[in-house]
Amino acid sequence: MQKRIRIFFVIYILILIKLIVFKYPYERLVDIAASWSSNVVFEGLGNANFVPLKTIKMYIKYSDRLNSFENLAGNIFAFVPFGMMFPLTMTRLRRFGIVFVNGLTLVLGIEMFQLISAFGAFDVDDVILNCLGIVLGYVIYAAGCSLFPEFIKIMGIKEEKYGADFEKN
């Protein structure tokens, strides 16, 4: 069962990257790649948002005119599965901090790729919202393990105490 979850997790990551990084039609991606030069990085820095909550406040302020809900909710819910599935797939990496750091690394990797590739734009608010999704996913995972202990047995997951695996001596 755990092998299936790992396969599903890999498929999820591939779909996530497709939807976030390679979201444009193939022809446009080819044009972007063909026109890439080192100046793209400087242009990306000029278009990037490094001010926390700037984009989020804009979406809230202009919620009647922009696709605000889709952008805010999409950035959160796209990463909820990461927070849920990562601890299910990684036997020794189930503690919240480890899940969060791995999720943050993925999010920052995507944002940095967008910054240097022009396949998107860097936005610190995306990082905040994506990490909120990771946290929400982990809360769902932890609540599920607490509420449904039989799930742990079905999944073949070792029981954990205080967020860590302990070996018997």
Order of alpha helices (4+ residues) and beta strands (2+ residues): alpha-alpha-alpha-alpha-alpha-alpha-alpha-alpha-alpha
